[in-house]
Amino acid sequence: MSYDDPKTLVSTDWLAAHLNDPDLRILDASCRPVFATDTPRDPRAEYQAAHIPGARFFDIDEIADQRSDLPHMAPPPEKFISRLRAMGVGDGHQVVVYDSAGLFSAARVWWTFRLMGKTDIAVLDGGFPKWRAEERPVEDLPPMVRDRHMTVQRQAGLVKDVTQVAAASKLGDYEIVDARGTARFEGKDPEPRPGLRSGHIPGSKNVPFASLLNADATMKSPEALKAVFEAAGVDLRKPVITSCGSGVTAAILSLALEVIGHRNHSLYDGSWSEWGMYGDLPVETGPARC
């Protein structure tokens, strides 16, 4: 069963039906993980070779706060506005974002739009792989772009910094949920980014982002998503802070929470890239404490 909500997730059927809507804007947010060890890929070149008709390329490493040493931190509002206007994306547009992994970095762009107060954005469920598997149209042409005015209103409550997360860890008034794989969360596997300790934020719970997805990289049903969170010991009556390695897959947890109707969530932007770097911050290893 497809799940179509233009503020969270839309199916390939939905996008195909709306492909020619004048106020639809499509973004390709594919990225290569920082720690990828397979054959090097160039997401922009792949976009230029084939993309969903009309799609623009959203570079999460460039549309970021590059004053920070941490990877792809949320951009300042003025940078977000200037980059999106240059792509012809602005007020009054319905945005659909996808990536080449199925459901990976697209959720980070969904969260970034929400951080900027833009809610008319959805992730394409199953992304480009599902679109191509269904033999839907692709093109290699750059889109025709016209500047469009954009206003933003940053939603500070959707993001947390290290001080706020440290306080939440001590007080236990939030559920901190980590999207990394279990072996990294428990400290059994070393971190792929050099210089980081292994383990997790004290008191956090582990919901690997892959556990929220079906085999075709579509998101599980709302009922199944809720069951995954509850099985991991997450108390959904509490507000939730999502985290991961660098703030990308944490957004998949944020998207899943939104899909199940849990509105009180925020994302730790620095995630383990920041927490694991500072020796004065406490670290736990082993399974989550329930």
Secondary structure by P-SEA (a helix, b strand, c coil): cccccccccccaaaaaaacccccbbbbbccccccccccccccaaaaaaaccccbbbbbccccccccccccccccccaaaaaaaaaaaccccccbbbbbccccccaaaaaaaaaaaacccccccccccaaaaaaacccccccccbbbbbbbbbbbcccccccaaaaaaaaaaccbbbbbcccccccccccccccccccccccccbbbbccccccccccccccaaaaaaaaaaacccccbbbbbbcccccaaaaaaaaaaaacccbbbbcccccccccccccbbbbcccccc
